[in-house]
């Protein structure tokens, strides 16, 4: 195979991550393999080891790229939503679930090697510099400032919302809800968020 000599100053690393992301879109985290990524980029397999010690290192970079795409999807939903804090929180969860359903392979890869510290890094941030975790935290802060979320309920609320929404995403992509119609999926999502609001918020803003 002819190899390219045009990669300089990190371009090969970025090209390998991009190839890894495409592999994840098609087949999830198991499809992210160094040899196949180098084949797609058009370089010799050994070239990858200048940037990634092993397959897991490439998958970790792909995971960060997946988290960044998740954040961008959430940002787009947020940008199209009016200002009431509850509506904005729902917009973020819609974006989260929309990404999971539209990109199930990349969604799985995004969390394949992710530790808690990896969810709030520069590489995992969206177009506006905020990660999915940060977007959720800010939305909950806004709910508290508006008087909808009692201050005593604020500590750790991210984990309550995140676990509920992520669990729904897994059910819709890999679990028993994966075959339901879009209308039923939307209804399931709405009920999940209704339950989140009941658990967190006051009866009125």
ZAKOL-762634 format. One record per residue: residue number from 0; x, y negated, z of N, C-alpha, C, CB in turn. Coordinates in Angstrom, 1 decimal. Each point is the difference from the previous one (the first is absolute). Glycine has a CB too. Layout:
! ZAKOL-762634
nr  n.east  n.north  n.up  ca.east  ca.north  ca.up  c.east  c.north  c.up  cb.east  cb.north  cb.up
NUM  X  Y  Z  X  Y  Z  X  Y  Z  X  Y  Z .
...
! end
This chain:
! ZAKOL-762634
nr  n.east  n.north  n.up  ca.east  ca.north  ca.up  c.east  c.north  c.up  cb.east  cb.north  cb.up
0  0.8  1.2  0.0  -0.8  -1.2  0.0  0.9  -1.2  0.0  -1.8  1.2  1.2 .
1  1.5  -2.2  -2.1  0.7  -1.2  0.0  -0.4  -0.9  1.2  0.2  0.1  -2.5 .
2  0.8  -0.7  3.2  -0.2  -0.8  1.1  0.1  -1.5  -0.3  0.8  1.9  1.5 .
3  -1.5  -2.7  -0.7  0.0  -1.4  -0.2  1.1  -0.6  0.8  -2.5  0.0  -0.4 .
4  3.1  -1.1  -0.1  1.0  -0.7  0.7  -0.4  -1.4  0.3  1.8  1.5  -1.0 .
5  -3.1  -1.8  1.0  -0.5  -1.3  0.1  -0.5  -0.4  1.4  -0.6  0.2  -2.4 .
6  0.7  0.7  3.3  -0.4  -0.3  1.4  1.1  -0.6  0.8  -1.7  1.9  -0.1 .
7  1.4  -3.1  0.6  1.0  -0.7  0.8  -0.7  -0.6  1.2  1.4  -0.4  -2.0 .
8  -0.7  0.2  3.1  -0.5  -0.8  1.1  -1.3  0.4  0.6  1.2  -1.9  -1.0 .
9  -1.4  3.2  1.2  -1.2  0.5  0.6  -1.1  0.3  -1.0  0.6  -1.3  1.9 .
10  -0.4  1.0  -3.2  -1.1  0.3  -0.9  -0.3  1.5  -0.1  0.7  -2.0  -1.3 .
11  0.3  2.8  1.4  -0.2  1.5  0.0  -0.8  0.4  1.2  2.1  0.4  -1.3 .
12  -1.8  -0.9  2.4  -0.8  0.3  1.2  -1.5  -0.4  -0.2  2.0  -0.3  1.5 .
13  -2.2  -0.9  -2.0  -1.4  -0.4  -0.2  -0.7  0.9  -1.1  0.7  -2.4  0.7 .
14  0.1  2.7  -1.7  -0.6  0.9  -1.1  -0.4  1.4  0.6  1.4  -1.3  -1.7 .
15  -0.5  1.8  2.6  -0.3  1.3  0.5  -1.2  -0.1  1.0  2.4  0.6  -0.2 .
16  -2.6  -1.6  0.9  -1.2  -0.2  0.9  -1.2  -0.1  -0.9  1.4  -1.2  1.8 .
17  -1.3  0.4  -2.9  -1.2  -0.1  -0.9  -0.4  1.4  -0.5  0.7  -2.4  -0.6 .
18  0.3  3.1  0.1  -0.2  1.4  -0.5  -0.6  0.9  1.1  1.9  -0.3  -1.6 .
19  -1.4  0.1  2.8  -0.6  0.8  1.1  -1.4  -0.4  0.3  2.3  0.2  1.0 .
20  -2.6  -1.4  -1.1  -1.4  -0.5  0.2  -0.9  0.7  -1.0  0.8  -2.2  1.0 .
21  -0.4  2.2  -2.3  -0.8  0.6  -1.0  -0.2  1.5  0.2  0.8  -1.7  -1.6 .
22  0.3  2.4  2.1  -0.1  1.4  0.3  -1.0  0.2  1.1  2.4  0.3  -0.7 .
23  -2.4  -1.2  1.7  -0.9  0.1  1.2  -1.5  -0.2  -0.5  1.8  -0.8  1.6 .
24  -2.0  -0.1  -2.5  -1.3  -0.3  -0.5  -0.6  1.3  -0.7  0.6  -2.4  -0.4 .
25  0.3  3.1  -0.3  -0.5  1.2  -0.7  -0.1  1.2  0.9  1.1  -0.9  -2.0 .
26  -0.2  1.1  3.0  0.0  1.2  0.8  0.2  -0.1  1.4  0.8  1.0  -2.0 .
27  -0.9  -2.2  2.6  0.2  -0.2  1.4  1.4  0.1  0.4  -2.2  1.0  0.4 .
28  2.5  -0.9  0.9  1.4  0.0  0.5  0.8  1.2  -0.4  -0.8  -1.3  1.9 .
29  0.2  2.4  -2.1  0.8  1.2  -0.4  0.6  -0.1  -1.4  -1.5  1.4  1.4 .
30  0.9  -2.3  -2.2  0.5  -0.2  -1.4  1.2  -1.0  -0.1  -2.4  0.4  -0.8 .
31  2.7  -1.0  1.9  1.1  -1.0  0.0  1.3  0.8  0.2  -1.5  -1.8  1.0 .
32  2.2  2.0  -2.1  1.2  0.8  0.0  1.1  -0.8  -0.7  -1.3  2.2  -0.1 .
33  2.5  -2.2  0.6  1.1  -0.8  -0.5  0.3  0.3  -1.5  0.9  -0.1  2.3 .
34  -0.8  1.4  -2.6  0.3  0.4  -1.3  -1.0  -0.5  -1.0  1.2  2.0  0.9 .
35  -2.4  -1.9  -0.6  -1.1  -0.4  -1.0  0.0  -1.5  -0.1  -1.4  2.0  0.6 .
36  1.7  -2.7  0.5  0.1  -1.5  0.0  1.1  -0.4  -0.9  -1.0  -0.2  2.3 .
37  2.2  0.8  -2.2  1.1  -0.4  -0.9  -0.3  0.4  -1.4  1.6  0.3  1.9 .
38  -2.3  0.8  -2.1  -0.3  0.3  -1.4  -0.9  -1.0  -0.6  0.2  2.4  0.5 .
39  -1.2  -2.9  0.2  -0.9  -1.0  -0.5  0.8  -1.3  -0.3  -1.9  1.0  1.3 .
40  2.8  -1.4  -0.4  0.8  -1.2  -0.2  1.0  0.1  -1.1  -0.3  -0.5  2.4 .
41  0.8  1.7  -2.6  0.9  0.3  -1.1  1.5  -0.1  0.5  -1.7  -0.9  -1.5 .
42  2.0  1.3  2.7  1.3  0.1  0.5  0.3  1.4  0.5  0.0  -2.5  0.6 .
43  1.3  2.8  -0.4  0.4  1.3  0.5  -0.4  0.1  1.4  2.0  0.0  -1.5 .
44  -2.4  1.2  1.9  -0.5  0.3  1.4  1.0  -0.6  1.1  -1.2  2.0  -0.9 .
45  2.5  -1.8  0.7  0.9  -0.5  1.0  -0.1  -1.5  0.3  1.5  1.9  -0.7 .
46  -2.0  -2.6  -0.3  0.0  -1.5  0.1  -0.9  -0.4  1.2  0.4  -0.3  -2.5 .
47  -1.4  1.1  2.7  -1.0  -0.3  1.1  0.7  -0.1  1.4  -1.9  1.0  -1.4 .
48  2.9  -0.2  1.6  0.6  0.2  1.3  0.8  -1.3  0.4  0.0  2.5  -0.3 .
49  0.2  -3.4  -0.6  0.6  -1.3  0.3  -1.0  -0.8  0.8  1.5  0.1  -2.0 .
50  -2.7  0.2  1.9  -1.1  -0.8  0.6  -0.8  0.7  1.0  -0.1  -1.3  -2.1 .
51  0.0  2.6  2.0  -0.9  0.8  0.9  0.8  1.3  0.4  -2.1  -0.9  -1.1 .
52  2.2  1.1  2.4  0.8  1.1  0.4  -0.7  1.3  -0.3  0.8  -1.3  1.9 .
53  -2.1  1.4  -2.0  -0.7  1.2  -0.3  -1.4  -0.4  -0.4  1.4  1.3  1.6 .
54  -2.2  -0.2  -1.9  -1.4  -0.2  -0.4  -0.8  -0.8  1.0  0.1  2.1  -1.3 .
55  0.1  -1.8  2.6  -0.8  -0.7  1.0  0.3  -1.5  0.0  0.1  2.1  1.4 .
56  1.1  -2.5  -1.7  0.3  -1.4  0.0  -0.7  -0.7  -1.2  2.2  0.5  1.0 .
57  -2.3  0.2  -2.1  -0.8  -0.6  -1.1  -1.5  0.0  0.4  1.6  0.8  -1.7 .
58  -2.1  0.2  2.3  -1.4  0.0  0.4  -0.3  -1.1  1.0  -0.1  2.5  -0.4 .
59  1.1  -2.8  1.3  -0.2  -1.0  1.0  -0.2  -1.4  -0.7  1.3  1.3  1.7 .
60  -0.5  -1.5  -2.8  -0.1  -1.2  -0.7  -1.3  -0.1  -0.8  2.5  -0.1  -0.2 .
61  -2.9  1.2  -0.3  -1.3  0.1  -0.7  -1.2  -0.3  1.0  1.0  1.7  -1.7 .
62  -0.8  -1.1  2.9  -1.0  -0.3  1.0  -0.2  -1.5  0.3  0.6  2.2  1.0 .
63  0.6  -2.9  -0.9  -0.1  -1.4  0.2  -0.7  -0.8  -1.2  2.1  0.2  1.4 .
64  -1.8  0.3  -2.6  -0.6  -0.6  -1.2  -1.5  0.3  0.0  2.1  0.3  -1.3 .
65  -2.5  0.9  1.7  -1.4  0.3  0.1  -0.7  -0.9  1.1  0.5  2.3  -0.7 .
66  0.1  -2.5  1.8  -0.6  -0.9  1.0  -0.1  -1.4  -0.5  1.0  1.4  1.8 .
67  0.0  -1.9  -2.6  -0.1  -1.3  -0.6  -1.2  -0.1  -0.9  2.5  -0.3  0.2 .
68  -2.7  1.3  -1.0  -1.1  0.0  -1.0  -1.4  0.1  0.8  1.4  1.1  -1.7 .
69  -1.4  -0.4  2.8  -1.2  0.0  0.9  -0.3  -1.4  0.5  0.5  2.4  0.6 .
70  0.6  -3.1  -0.2  -0.2  -1.3  0.6  -0.5  -1.0  -1.1  1.8  0.4  1.6 .
71  -1.3  -0.2  -2.8  -0.5  -0.9  -1.2  -1.4  0.3  -0.3  2.3  0.0  -0.9 .
72  -2.8  1.2  1.0  -1.4  0.3  -0.2  -0.8  -0.6  1.0  0.6  2.2  -1.1 .
73  -0.2  -2.1  2.4  -0.7  -0.7  1.1  -0.1  -1.5  -0.2  0.7  1.9  1.5 .
74  0.4  -2.5  -1.9  0.1  -1.4  -0.2  -1.0  -0.4  -1.1  2.4  0.0  0.6 .
75  -2.5  0.7  -1.7  -1.0  -0.3  -1.0  -1.4  0.0  0.5  1.5  0.9  -1.7 .
76  -1.9  0.1  2.5  -1.3  0.0  0.6  -0.2  -1.2  0.9  0.0  2.5  -0.1 .
77  1.0  -2.8  0.9  -0.1  -1.1  0.9  -0.2  -1.3  -0.7  1.4  1.2  1.6 .
78  -0.7  -1.4  -2.7  -0.1  -1.2  -0.8  -1.4  -0.3  -0.6  2.4  0.2  -0.5 .
79  -3.1  0.9  0.3  -1.3  -0.1  -0.6  -1.1  0.0  1.0  0.8  1.2  -1.9 .
80  -0.5  -1.4  3.2  -1.0  0.1  1.1  -0.1  -1.3  0.7  0.6  2.4  0.3 .
81  -1.9  -2.8  0.0  -0.2  -1.2  0.8  0.6  0.0  1.4  -2.1  -0.3  -1.3 .
82  2.0  -0.8  2.0  0.8  -0.2  1.2  -0.4  0.7  1.3  0.5  -2.1  -1.0 .
83  -1.8  2.5  1.2  -0.3  0.6  1.3  1.0  1.2  0.4  -2.4  -0.7  -0.4 .
84  2.9  0.7  1.6  1.0  1.0  0.3  -0.4  1.4  -0.1  0.8  -1.6  1.6 .
85  -2.1  1.9  -1.3  -0.4  1.4  -0.2  0.0  0.4  -1.5  -1.5  -0.2  2.1 .
86  1.1  -0.7  -2.9  0.0  0.3  -1.5  1.4  0.2  -0.5  -2.1  -1.4  -0.3 .
87  3.1  0.7  0.9  1.4  0.1  -0.4  0.6  1.3  0.5  0.2  -2.5  0.0 .
88  -0.6  2.9  1.2  0.4  1.3  0.4  -0.5  1.1  -0.8  0.1  -0.8  2.3 .
89  -1.4  0.7  -2.7  -0.6  1.0  -0.9  0.7  0.0  -1.4  -2.2  -0.2  1.2 .
90  2.6  -1.0  -1.7  0.7  -0.1  -1.2  1.3  0.8  0.0  -1.0  -2.2  -0.4 .
91  1.7  2.1  1.5  1.3  0.7  0.1  -0.2  1.5  0.0  0.9  -1.9  1.3 .
92  -2.0  2.4  -0.6  -0.2  1.4  0.1  -0.5  0.5  -1.4  -0.6  -0.2  2.4 .
93  -0.2  -0.6  -3.1  -0.3  0.3  -1.4  1.2  0.2  -0.9  -2.2  -1.2  0.3 .
94  3.1  0.3  -0.1  1.2  0.1  -0.8  0.8  1.2  0.3  0.1  -2.5  -0.1 .
95  0.0  2.8  1.4  0.7  1.2  0.4  -0.6  1.3  -0.6  0.6  -1.2  2.2 .
96  -1.9  1.3  -2.1  -0.7  1.2  -0.5  0.0  0.0  -1.5  -1.4  0.0  2.0 .
97  1.3  -1.2  -2.7  0.1  0.0  -1.4  1.3  0.5  -0.5  -1.6  -1.9  0.0 .
98  2.7  1.5  0.6  1.3  0.4  -0.4  0.1  1.5  0.2  1.0  -2.2  0.7 .
99  -1.5  2.8  0.4  0.1  1.4  0.2  -0.7  0.8  -1.0  0.2  -0.4  2.4 .
100  -1.4  -0.1  -2.8  -0.8  0.7  -1.0  0.6  -0.1  -1.4  -2.0  -0.3  1.4 .
101  2.5  -0.9  -1.7  0.5  -0.2  -1.4  1.4  0.6  -0.2  -1.4  -2.1  -0.1 .
102  2.2  2.1  1.2  1.4  0.5  -0.1  0.3  1.1  1.1  0.7  -2.3  -1.0 .
103  -1.4  3.4  0.9  0.1  1.0  1.1  1.4  0.5  0.1  -2.3  0.6  -0.3 .
104  3.0  -0.4  -0.8  1.4  0.5  0.1  0.9  -1.0  0.6  -0.4  1.4  -2.0 .
105  0.3  -2.6  1.6  0.9  -1.1  0.6  -0.4  -0.2  1.5  0.3  -1.0  -2.3 .
106  -1.6  1.1  2.6  -0.5  -0.2  1.3  0.7  1.1  0.9  -2.2  -1.0  -0.8 .
107  2.2  2.2  0.4  0.6  1.1  0.8  1.5  -0.3  0.2  -1.7  1.6  -0.9 .
108  2.3  -2.0  -0.2  1.5  -0.3  0.1  0.3  -1.2  0.9  0.2  0.9  -2.3 .
109  -1.1  -1.8  2.3  0.2  -1.2  0.9  0.2  0.3  1.4  -1.3  -1.3  -1.6 .
110  0.7  2.4  2.0  0.0  0.4  1.5  0.8  1.3  0.2  -2.2  -1.1  0.3 .
111  2.9  1.6  -1.4  0.7  1.3  0.1  1.2  -0.1  1.0  -0.8  0.5  -2.3 .
112  1.5  -1.6  2.3  1.2  -0.1  0.8  0.0  -1.2  0.9  1.3  1.1  -1.8 .
113  -2.5  -1.7  2.0  -0.1  -1.3  0.6  -0.1  0.2  1.6  -1.1  -0.9  -2.1 .
114  2.0  0.2  2.8  -0.1  -0.1  1.4  -0.6  -1.4  0.3  2.0  1.5  0.4 .
115  -2.4  -1.7  0.8  -0.7  -1.3  0.4  0.9  -1.2  -0.4  -1.2  1.2  1.8 .
116  2.5  -1.1  -1.6  0.9  -1.1  -0.3  0.0  -0.3  -1.5  1.4  0.6  2.0 .
117  -1.8  0.4  -2.8  0.1  -0.2  -1.5  -1.3  -0.7  -0.6  1.5  2.0  -0.1 .
118  -2.5  -2.2  1.0  -1.2  -0.5  -0.6  0.0  -1.6  0.0  -1.2  2.0  0.9 .
119  2.2  -2.6  -0.3  0.0  -1.5  0.0  1.4  -0.5  -0.4  -1.7  0.1  1.9 .
120  2.2  0.4  -3.0  1.2  -0.4  -0.6  -0.2  -0.9  -1.2  1.1  2.1  0.9 .
121  0.0  -2.8  -1.3  -0.1  -0.9  -1.2  -0.3  0.9  -1.2  1.7  -1.6  1.0 .
122  -1.2  2.8  -1.1  -0.2  0.8  -1.2  -1.5  0.5  0.0  2.4  0.7  0.1 .
123  -3.1  -0.7  1.0  -1.4  0.5  0.0  -0.9  -1.2  -0.1  0.7  1.9  1.4 .
124  -0.3  -3.1  -1.6  -0.8  -1.1  -0.1  -0.6  -0.2  -1.3  1.3  -1.1  1.7 .
125  -2.5  0.4  -1.7  -0.7  -0.3  -1.3  0.5  -1.3  -0.6  -2.0  1.2  0.8 .
126  1.3  -1.7  -1.7  0.4  -1.2  -0.8  0.2  -1.2  0.9  -1.2  0.9  -2.0 .
127  0.4  -1.0  3.1  0.1  -1.2  0.9  0.9  0.3  1.2  -2.3  -0.6  -0.7 .
128  3.1  1.6  0.6  1.0  0.3  1.1  -0.6  0.6  1.2  1.2  -1.9  -0.8 .
129  -2.4  2.4  0.8  -0.6  0.7  1.1  -0.3  1.4  -0.3  -1.0  -2.1  0.8 .
130  1.3  3.0  0.2  -0.2  1.4  -0.2  -1.5  0.3  0.3  2.4  0.5  0.7 .
131  -2.8  0.7  -1.0  -1.4  0.4  0.4  -0.2  -0.1  1.5  -0.1  1.6  -2.0 .
132  1.1  -1.2  2.8  -0.1  -0.1  1.4  -0.2  -1.4  0.5  1.4  2.1  0.2 .
133  -0.6  -3.0  -0.8  -0.1  -1.4  0.3  -1.3  -0.6  -0.4  2.5  -0.2  -0.2 .
134  -3.0  0.5  -1.0  -1.3  -0.5  -0.4  -1.1  0.4  1.0  0.8  0.1  -2.4 .
135  -0.8  1.1  2.8  -0.9  0.5  1.0  0.1  -0.7  1.3  0.0  2.2  -1.1 .
136  1.2  -2.4  1.6  0.3  -0.7  1.3  -0.6  -1.4  -0.1  2.1  1.4  0.4 .
137  -1.8  -2.1  -1.5  -0.5  -1.4  -0.1  -1.5  -0.1  -0.1  2.1  -0.5  -1.2 .
138  -2.7  1.5  0.6  -1.5  0.0  -0.1  -0.6  0.2  1.4  0.1  0.9  -2.3 .
139  0.5  0.0  3.1  -0.4  0.2  1.4  0.2  -1.2  0.9  0.5  2.4  -0.3 .
140  0.6  -3.1  0.0  0.3  -1.3  0.8  -1.1  -1.0  -0.4  2.5  0.5  0.0 .
141  -2.9  -0.6  -1.3  -1.0  -0.9  -0.4  -1.4  0.3  0.6  1.2  -0.3  -2.1 .
142  -1.5  1.6  2.3  -1.2  0.4  0.6  0.0  -0.4  1.5  -0.2  2.0  -1.5 .
143  1.3  -1.9  2.1  0.1  -0.4  1.4  -0.1  -1.5  0.1  1.5  1.9  0.5 .
144  -0.9  -2.7  -1.3  -0.1  -1.4  0.0  -1.4  -0.5  -0.3  2.4  -0.1  -0.7 .
145  -3.1  0.8  -0.1  -1.4  -0.3  -0.3  -1.0  0.4  1.1  0.5  0.2  -2.4 .
146  0.0  0.5  3.4  -0.9  0.5  1.1  -0.7  1.2  -0.3  -0.2  -2.3  0.6 .
147  0.5  3.0  -1.7  -0.7  1.2  -0.4  0.6  1.2  0.7  -0.6  -1.0  -2.2 .
148  1.9  1.0  2.4  0.7  1.1  0.6  0.5  -0.5  1.4  0.8  0.9  -2.2 .
149  -1.4  -0.3  3.3  0.4  -0.4  1.3  1.5  0.2  0.3  -2.3  0.7  0.8 .
150  2.9  -1.7  -0.2  1.5  0.1  0.2  0.5  1.3  0.6  0.0  -2.4  0.2 .
151  -0.9  3.0  0.7  0.4  1.2  0.7  0.0  1.2  -1.0  -0.9  -0.9  2.2 .
152  0.2  0.8  -3.3  0.0  1.0  -1.0  1.1  -0.1  -1.1  -2.4  0.2  0.4 .
153  3.1  -1.4  -0.3  1.0  -0.2  -1.1  1.3  0.9  0.1  -0.9  -2.4  0.0 .
154  1.5  2.6  1.2  1.2  0.8  0.0  -0.2  1.4  -0.6  0.7  -1.3  2.0 .
155  0.2  1.6  -3.0  -0.1  1.3  -0.6  -1.1  0.2  -0.9  1.1  0.8  1.9 .
156  -1.9  -1.8  -2.2  -1.2  0.2  -0.9  0.4  0.4  -1.4  -1.2  -1.7  1.3 .
157  2.4  1.4  -1.7  0.5  0.4  -1.4  -0.1  1.5  -0.1  1.5  -2.0  -0.1 .
158  -1.1  2.7  1.2  0.1  1.5  -0.1  -1.4  0.6  -0.1  2.1  -0.1  1.3 .
159  -3.1  -0.5  -0.6  -1.3  0.5  -0.1  -0.6  -0.2  -1.4  -0.3  -0.6  2.4 .
160  0.5  -0.6  -3.0  -0.6  -0.2  -1.3  0.8  0.8  -1.0  -0.7  -2.3  0.6 .
161  2.0  2.3  -0.5  0.8  0.7  -1.0  -0.2  1.5  0.0  1.7  -1.7  0.3 .
162  -1.8  2.3  0.9  -0.3  1.4  0.0  -1.3  0.4  -0.6  1.4  0.2  2.1 .
163  -2.4  -1.1  -1.8  -1.4  0.3  -0.6  0.0  -0.1  -1.5  -1.0  -0.9  2.1 .
164  1.6  -0.2  -2.6  0.0  -0.2  -1.5  0.9  1.0  -0.7  -0.4  -2.4  0.4 .
165  1.6  2.7  0.2  0.9  1.0  -0.6  -0.6  1.4  0.0  1.9  -1.4  0.7 .
166  -2.6  1.7  0.4  -0.7  1.3  0.0  -1.1  0.1  -1.0  0.5  0.1  2.4 .
167  -1.2  -1.1  -2.6  -1.0  0.0  -1.1  0.7  0.1  -1.4  -1.5  -1.4  1.4 .
168  2.6  0.7  -1.6  0.7  0.1  -1.2  0.5  1.5  -0.3  0.7  -2.4  0.3 .
169  -0.2  3.0  0.7  0.4  1.4  -0.1  -1.2  0.9  -0.4  2.0  -0.4  1.6 .
170  -3.1  0.2  -0.9  -1.2  0.8  -0.3  -0.4  -0.2  -1.4  -0.7  -0.2  2.4 .
171  0.8  -1.0  -2.9  -0.5  -0.3  -1.4  1.0  0.5  -1.1  -1.2  -2.0  1.0 .
172  2.5  2.1  -0.6  1.0  0.4  -1.0  0.4  1.5  0.0  0.8  -2.4  0.1 .
173  -0.7  2.9  1.1  0.4  1.4  0.2  -0.9  0.9  0.8  2.3  -0.9  -0.1 .
174  -3.3  0.3  0.7  -0.9  0.7  0.9  -1.3  0.4  -0.7  1.1  -1.1  1.9 .
175  -2.1  1.4  -1.0  -1.3  0.5  -0.5  -0.8  -1.1  -0.7  0.0  1.7  1.8 .
176  0.4  -3.0  -1.7  -0.8  -1.0  -0.6  0.5  -0.4  -1.4  -0.5  -0.9  2.2 .
177  1.6  1.6  -2.7  0.6  -0.4  -1.2  -0.9  0.2  -1.2  2.2  0.6  1.0 .
178  -3.2  0.2  -1.0  -0.9  0.3  -1.1  -1.3  -0.8  0.0  1.0  2.2  -0.1 .
179  -1.2  -3.1  1.1  -1.2  -0.7  0.0  -0.1  -1.1  -1.0  -0.2  0.6  2.5 .
180  -1.0  -1.1  -2.8  -0.2  -1.0  -1.0  0.6  -1.4  0.6  -2.1  1.2  -1.0 .
181  2.4  -2.1  0.1  0.4  -1.3  0.4  -1.0  -0.7  1.0  1.3  -0.2  -2.1 .
182  -2.5  0.4  1.8  -1.1  -0.7  0.8  0.1  0.6  1.4  -1.5  -0.4  -2.0 .
183  1.6  1.7  2.1  0.1  0.6  1.4  1.3  -0.3  0.7  -1.5  1.9  -0.8 .
184  2.5  -2.1  0.0  1.3  -0.4  0.6  -0.1  -1.4  0.6  1.2  1.5  -1.6 .
185  -1.8  -2.4  0.8  -0.2  -1.3  0.5  -0.8  0.0  1.3  0.2  -0.9  -2.3 .
186  -1.3  1.7  2.3  -0.8  0.1  1.2  0.8  0.5  1.2  -2.0  0.3  -1.4 .
187  2.8  0.7  1.2  0.8  0.6  1.1  1.0  -1.1  0.5  -0.2  2.3  -1.0 .
188  0.8  -3.1  0.1  0.9  -1.0  0.4  -0.7  -1.1  0.8  1.4  0.5  -2.1 .
189  -2.6  -0.9  1.6  -0.7  -1.0  0.7  -0.4  0.5  1.5  -0.9  -0.8  -2.2 .
190  0.5  2.0  2.3  -0.3  0.5  1.3  1.2  0.1  0.9  -1.9  1.3  -1.0 .
191  3.0  -1.0  0.5  1.3  0.1  0.8  0.3  -1.4  0.5  0.8  1.9  -1.4 .
192  -0.9  -3.0  0.5  0.2  -1.3  0.5  -1.0  -0.5  0.9  1.1  -0.4  -2.1 .
193  -2.4  0.8  2.0  -1.0  -0.4  0.9  0.4  0.6  1.4  -1.8  0.0  -1.8 .
194  2.3  1.2  1.9  0.5  0.6  1.2  1.2  -0.7  0.6  -0.9  2.2  -0.8 .
195  1.8  -2.7  -0.1  1.1  -0.7  0.5  -0.4  -1.3  0.6  1.4  1.0  -1.7 .
196  -2.3  -1.7  1.1  -0.5  -1.3  0.5  -0.7  0.2  1.3  -0.3  -0.9  -2.3 .
197  -0.5  1.9  2.4  -0.7  0.3  1.3  1.0  0.3  1.1  -2.0  0.9  -1.2 .
198  3.1  -0.3  0.9  1.0  0.3  1.0  0.8  -1.2  0.4  0.1  2.3  -0.9 .
199  0.0  -3.3  0.0  0.9  -1.1  0.3  -0.7  -1.3  0.3  1.6  1.1  -1.5 .
200  -2.6  -1.4  0.8  -0.5  -1.4  0.0  -1.2  -0.2  0.9  0.8  -0.1  -2.3 .
201  -1.0  -1.2  2.6  -1.2  -0.4  0.7  -1.2  0.2  -1.0  1.3  -1.7  1.5 .
202  -2.5  1.6  -1.0  -1.2  0.2  -0.8  -0.1  -1.1  -1.0  -1.1  1.1  1.8 .
203  1.6  -2.3  -1.6  0.0  -1.1  -1.0  1.2  -0.8  0.1  -2.5  -0.1  0.1 .
204  2.9  -0.6  -1.3  1.2  -0.8  0.0  -0.3  -1.4  0.6  0.8  1.3  -2.0 .
! end
